[in-house]
Amino acid sequence: MGSPPSINRTPTAEFFEAVREYVRWHFSHPEQPLPFDRYIRLNLVCGRVAGFADALPEDVFDALYLLAMDDRHQSLKEELGASPTYATAARCFRELIEAKKQKMSAGSA
């Protein structure tokens, strides 16, 4: 049985840009919901990297770790620290996006 394929530059660049976009939105517009088309795009990007066990670059890891800084996301920080791969990052990033979406939905109800 061979080793799993390695991720190429296109999905890694897309994933890093998605994380950066989310960071900018998260800190610039903390009380505004993520536009639906952006929500879909971020989830699609996560899907493109979810099957890869390649190690995350330090800057991507740091950005995700920063996003999970509050106590509600301690388990995500631990999971990312234990397995800093694209597969783990995609799962954690989706959880952060979903948590923000739910928070915004609760705030508008």
Summary of the structure (lengths in Angstrom):
residues: 109
radius of gyration: 13.9
end to end distance: 51.6
largest distance: 51.6
contacts: 302
relative contact order: 0.18
helix: 72%
strand: 2%
